[in-house]
Amino acid sequence: MTTLASSYPVDFERTAIAVAWANRSYVADRVLPRVRVRRKEYRYTSYPLDESFTVPDTLVGRRSSPNMIHLTASESAGVCLDYGIEDAIPRDDVDNAPASVRDPRDRSAMTLADLLMIGREKRAADLVFDAAGYAAGSKTTLAAKTQWSHADSDPVAAIVAAAEGMVAPPNRMVMGSQVWAKLRTHKTLVGALGRRRTDGGIARREEVAELFELDEIVVGQAWVNSAARGQAAQLARVWGKHALLYRADPLADAAGPPTLGITAEYVPDGGADEGMPGRTAYTGFEPRIGAHGSYVIRVVESCDERIIAPRAGYLFVDAVA
């Protein structure tokens, strides 16, 4: 019996292509950073909110021992799911490709990696912008004159108030490009940057991040086709019309410290190096496809996007009309 390992061995050259390929419009890795786990089934830790803010008795008597507290934490289980896609390239296409053109198998690996990435982008956006995942005090729905697309709204005051009420100070803000287009030209924001409101203007991400004392403004620009296969394309922005203030700790893993969310990522032996996306490419030859057989390129990854500290985020639903 032919095994997967023999018919579709790891293609290290095209794995490097699949890992290195990065569409700059994709931002999921900056919202839910990748964290390596050793097994597909993993556990992540959450800590009771009250323990971080309850003041214990720290006074120690001359002949007594310091007060002993009992920190508690709860572990939950997660599972990395497999995501993958294949492409078959007729042998004739490879054998007859001009020398000046990229190997069709390399081009296929790039395309497949991109399709995996847009799927992940959609999962991440749907997860972090799901209002059901946040407590009442960690979200608000904007409407009419409070939406940042309305001239009489005050997005600066709204963002400052939201950040002030967050238990974990935010260091990033993610929004769809439709939100950013309205926010960066809003007269209140432009005025807060020191320009006369009547002058109009357009703000840069760096100066808006500095205004709100954030490390970064993350703008999701990706598109997705929502139409069924065979139907006319219906393109929509993946990140929609919402915005989220959140805490992303660069040192966070499945055990802490508190951060909005992570992407647990399982990479089998022979996969990408630590710190790189764990996509893996396989190449096999299938004699039954095409007159002379075809090369089959498969790109896969195993991951699980998860919110682990919803109190480390503040969601603006329908930030613009």
N, C-alpha and C positions, 0 to 999 in steps of 0.2 A: 504494500500500500504506500502511495506517495504521501508524505507528510507536508504540512504547511511549511515547515522549516526548510525542506529541500526544494519545494516548488516555488516558494516565495521567500528567499533568504533576505535578510536585512541588506538594503542597498545603502552603504555608508555615504557614497558620493551624493546620492539624491536625498538622503536624510539631511545632509548638510545644506542642500538647496532648500528643502522644505522648512528647515529650522531657521535659516538665514532670511528667507523671504518674509518681509514684513510690509504690509500695506499701511502707510502712515495714517490713513483715516480710521484705523481700528484702535480703540482705546481700552478694551476690556482688561488688558494686563495692568493698566494703571489704576483701574477701579477695583478689581479683584485680583491682586497680585498672586502669582503662581507660587505654591509651596509644595516641595517634594514630599511624598509620603512613601513608606517602604512597601506597603501592600495596597491592593485595590480597596480593601475594607480598612478604614482608618477611624480614629477617634479624635474628636476635637473638644476643647475645654471651654466652658463658660463659667464666669464667676458671679456670685450674687452681688448686685449693685450696692446693697447697703454696707457690705464689709469694707468697701473702699472709702466710705465717708463716715462711718461710725467711729467716734473718738473713744479709744479704750483708756482704762486707768493705767497710766504709765509711771506713776509715782512709786518709787522703790524705797522701802524703809531701810534703816541701817543694818538690820539683821534679817531682812526678808528677801524673798526671791522676786524677780520681776513677774508681773502678771502674765500668765500664759493664755494666749488666745488660740482658738481653733479655727483655722481657715478652712473653708469648705469650697468645693468646686464640683460641678457636675460635668460628666463626660457624656457626649452623644456620639452616635455612630454615623458615619458617612460612607458612601461607596462611590468610587471612581467608575464612571461609565465609559464604554468604548465608543468612540466616534471615528468613522472612517469612510473612505470613498475610493473608487477604482476608476481606471481609464485603460482601455485597450488600444494599443497602437499597432497597426499592421506592420509586419516585418518589412514590407516593401517601402513604407514611409520612412523607416529608419535607414534602410540600405540605399535609398535614392535621394536622401536629403542632401541639398547642396552643402559643400564644405563650409561656406560662409554663414550658414544658418545654424542656430543653436540646435543641438540634438533634440528631436521631438520628445524624447523621454524626459529630458531636463525641463522642457517647457511644460510638459504634463505635470510633473512634480510640483512646479510652481503654481499651476492653476488649481490643482487639488488642494494644496496647502491653503490657498486663498479661500476656497470654498469651505474648508474646515474653519477658517478664521471668521468668516461671516456668520457661520452657524453659532460659534462661540460668542461673537459680538451680540447676536440677537438674544441668546440665553442670558448673558450678563445684564443687558439693558432691561429685559423683562423682569429679572430678579430684583435688581436694585431699585427699579421704579415701581414695584408692586406695593401700593399703599397698604395692603393688608399686612405687610411684614413689619410695620412701624406702629408704635403706640400713639395714642391720640395727641400727646404732647410733643411728638417728634415728626409731625407732618401738618400740612395745611393745604387746602385746595383753593387756588386763586380763581376769581371770576370777575367779569366785567371790569370795573375801574381799578381793581387790585392787581389785575394781570399786567405784567411788565411790558406788554405791547400797547398798553393804554397810556396816553400822555400824562394823565393825572395820577398815575401810580407812583409809588416810591420804593423801588427795588432795593435801594441802599438801606433804608430803614428796616425793610423786611429781612434782609440778609443779616444785618448786624444783630437784630433782635433774636433771630433763630440761632445764630452762633453763640450768643450770650447765654441762651438757655440750654445749650448742649452740655451734657456731663463730660464727654470727651471732647476737648477743643478740636474743631475741625482744622485740617491742614490742606484740604483739597475741595474743589467743587466741580462736579460734572454736570453737563447739560447738553441737550441736543443743539445742533447748529442753528435751528430755527429760534431757539431761546437766545443763543449768543448773538445772533444778528440783531435782535431787538434790544438786548441788554446793553451791548457795547455802544449803541447810538442813543440810548435814553438820556434825556436832558438832565435828569437828576443825577445819574451816574457821571456824566460828562462834567456837570457842575461840581461834584464832589472831588473830581480830579484837579480842580483849580481853574477850570475854564469857565467863561461866562456862559450861562445856560442858553442865552439867546444866540450864541455863536454856532451851536450845533457841534458836530465833531464825531470822531470815532475813536474808541479806546482800544488799546492793545491788551492782550491777555496778561502780560507781565505787570502792567501798572494796575490792572483790576485786582490781580492776586495780591499785590502789595497793599492796595487800599484796604482790603479785607483781612490782611495779615495771614494770607494763605501761601502755601508753597507753589500751588499750581492751579490754573483754571483748565480743566479738561473738557474738550469739546468733541462730541461724537458726530462725525460727518458721514458715516457709512450709509449706503442705501441698501434696501432689500426689495426684491420682487415678491409681492404678496399674491400674485395671480397664480392659478393652477397651471400645471404644465400644459402647453399647447394653446393657452389663452394669451391674449394681448398683455404685454407687461404692464404692471401697476406698481410703479416704484414709490416707495415711502422711506422716510428717514428712520433708521433703526432706533435712534435715541429719542425720537418724538419731541414733545413739547414740555418736558419736565426738567427739573433741576434738583440736585442733591448736594448738600453740604455733608462732608464725611471725614472721618479720621482714618488715614491709611498709615499704619506703623511699618516702617521698612524692616523692622526686626521681628515682625509678627510671624508666627507659624501656627500650627493647629493647636498648640498648647497655650498661646498667648504671646505677648500682652494684648490687651483689647484693641481691636481694629474692626472696622465695619465688616469686612468679609475677606475671604481668600478663595483661591482656586486650588484645591488639592489636586496634585498631579502625580500619577503613577507612571514611571518609566522603566520598562524591563531592562535587563542588562544589555549593554550595547547601544543604548539610546543616547540622547543628546547630553552634553555636559551640564553640570550643575549651573543654574542661572540662565539657561537657555530653554526655550519652549520644548516640551517633550514630544514633539511630533516625530514619527518614525516612518521611513519610506521602505517599501518592499518592492522588488522587481522579480517577476517570473515570466516564463514563456508558456503560452497556451496554444498548442498546435491546432486545436479545434476551432479557433477564431480566425477567419480569413483564409485565403487560398494557401498561403505559405506560413500560416501561424501569426500570432501577435504577441507583442510584449505587453504584459499587464503591470501597470504601476498602481500601487496601493499606498495611500498615506493615511495614517491613523494616529490618534492620541487618546489617552485615558485620563479623564479629569472630572472634577465635580465642583461647580460654582456654588458657594454657600455664604449666606449672611451669618456671622457668628456673634456680632455685637450690634444689634439694631439701634441701641441707644447712642451709638457712635455715628449716627446719621440723622439728618433732618431733610425731609422730602417736601419739595414744592410741586404739587400736582397741578398740571395745566398752567404752567408759569406764563405762557403766552396763549393768545387766542388762536 
